[in-house]
Amino acid sequence: QVQLVESGGGLVQPGGSLTLSCAASGSIRSINAMRWYRQAPGNERDVVAVISSGGNTAYVDAVKGRFTISRDNAKNTVYLQMNSLKPEDTADYYCNVEGRDFRGNYFNSWGQGTQVTVSS
């Protein structure tokens, strides 16, 4: 079983910054892609950023230039650095990690979610 624990959410003013962390633990052999999703009230859960095992990144247009996804493979942790935050960034943020467990089986795990509120 692979579990993800998120942290770093909270209340921030527009223009402010916040960093989310997501640490994976369990029977992990390898991790491939790591992603951040967000879901605002009444909306679908949409991917925000993704980082590959090789460190390649991609972002949804709405956050390009403001958000940075990174990973620390030694810690099995993915981060989302969020700068110049806007009220429309307000949402529940979820991390998602996929890879292989020690038996070689594919896993796709989700964090519990952390709330980000951008408001003055």
C-alpha positions in Angstrom: 0.0 0.0 0.0 1.3 3.4 -1.0 0.0 6.4 0.9 0.4 10.1 0.3 0.4 12.7 2.9 -0.1 16.3 1.9 0.8 19.5 3.8 1.2 23.2 3.2 -2.3 24.4 2.5 -3.8 27.4 4.1 -5.1 30.9 3.7 -3.0 33.4 1.7 -3.6 36.9 0.3 -3.7 37.5 -3.4 -0.2 37.9 -4.8 1.2 35.7 -2.0 3.0 32.4 -2.1 2.4 29.0 -0.8 4.3 25.7 -1.1 2.5 22.4 -1.0 4.3 19.1 -0.1 3.3 15.5 -0.7 5.2 12.7 0.7 4.7 9.1 -0.5 5.4 6.1 1.7 4.9 2.4 1.6 6.1 -0.4 -0.6 7.6 1.8 -3.3 10.0 0.4 -5.9 9.9 3.3 -8.2 7.8 6.4 -8.9 7.0 7.6 -12.4 4.9 10.6 -12.8 3.9 12.9 -9.9 1.0 15.3 -10.4 -0.9 18.0 -8.6 -4.7 18.4 -9.2 -7.1 20.9 -7.8 -10.8 21.0 -7.4 -12.8 24.2 -6.8 -16.4 24.0 -5.5 -18.7 22.9 -8.2 -15.9 22.1 -10.6 -14.2 18.9 -11.7 -10.8 17.9 -10.5 -8.3 19.1 -13.0 -4.6 18.5 -13.3 -2.5 21.5 -12.5 1.1 20.3 -13.0 2.9 17.1 -13.7 6.6 16.0 -13.4 8.0 12.9 -14.9 10.6 10.6 -13.4 13.2 12.4 -15.5 12.2 15.8 -14.2 10.3 17.0 -17.2 7.4 19.3 -16.2 4.1 20.5 -17.7 1.5 22.9 -16.4 -2.0 24.0 -17.2 -2.0 27.3 -18.9 -3.7 29.0 -15.9 -0.7 28.5 -13.7 2.2 28.7 -16.1 4.8 31.1 -14.9 3.4 31.2 -11.4 3.6 27.5 -10.2 6.6 25.3 -10.1 6.4 21.5 -9.6 9.5 19.7 -8.3 10.4 16.4 -6.7 12.9 15.0 -4.3 13.3 11.4 -5.2 15.3 10.6 -2.1 12.3 11.7 0.0 9.6 10.4 -2.3 8.2 13.9 -2.2 6.6 16.2 -4.7 6.2 19.9 -4.2 4.2 22.6 -5.7 5.5 26.1 -5.3 2.7 28.6 -5.9 3.6 32.3 -6.4 1.5 35.3 -7.4 -1.6 33.5 -6.1 -5.0 34.6 -7.4 -8.5 34.1 -5.9 -9.2 31.7 -8.7 -6.5 29.4 -7.4 -8.7 28.7 -4.4 -9.4 25.0 -4.4 -8.7 21.7 -2.7 -5.3 20.5 -4.0 -4.5 16.8 -4.4 -1.3 15.1 -5.2 -1.2 12.0 -7.3 1.7 9.5 -7.6 2.0 6.5 -9.9 4.7 3.9 -10.0 5.5 0.4 -9.1 5.5 -1.3 -5.7 8.0 -3.8 -4.6 6.1 -6.7 -6.3 6.3 -4.8 -9.5 2.6 -3.9 -9.5 1.4 -0.6 -10.7 0.0 1.8 -8.2 -1.8 5.1 -8.5 -2.3 6.8 -5.2 -3.9 10.1 -4.1 -3.3 12.4 -1.2 -6.0 13.4 1.2 -6.2 16.9 -0.2 -5.2 20.2 1.3 -7.2 23.4 1.0 -5.8 26.5 -0.5 -7.7 29.7 0.0 -6.6 32.9 -1.7 -8.5 35.8 -0.3 -7.9 39.3 1.0 
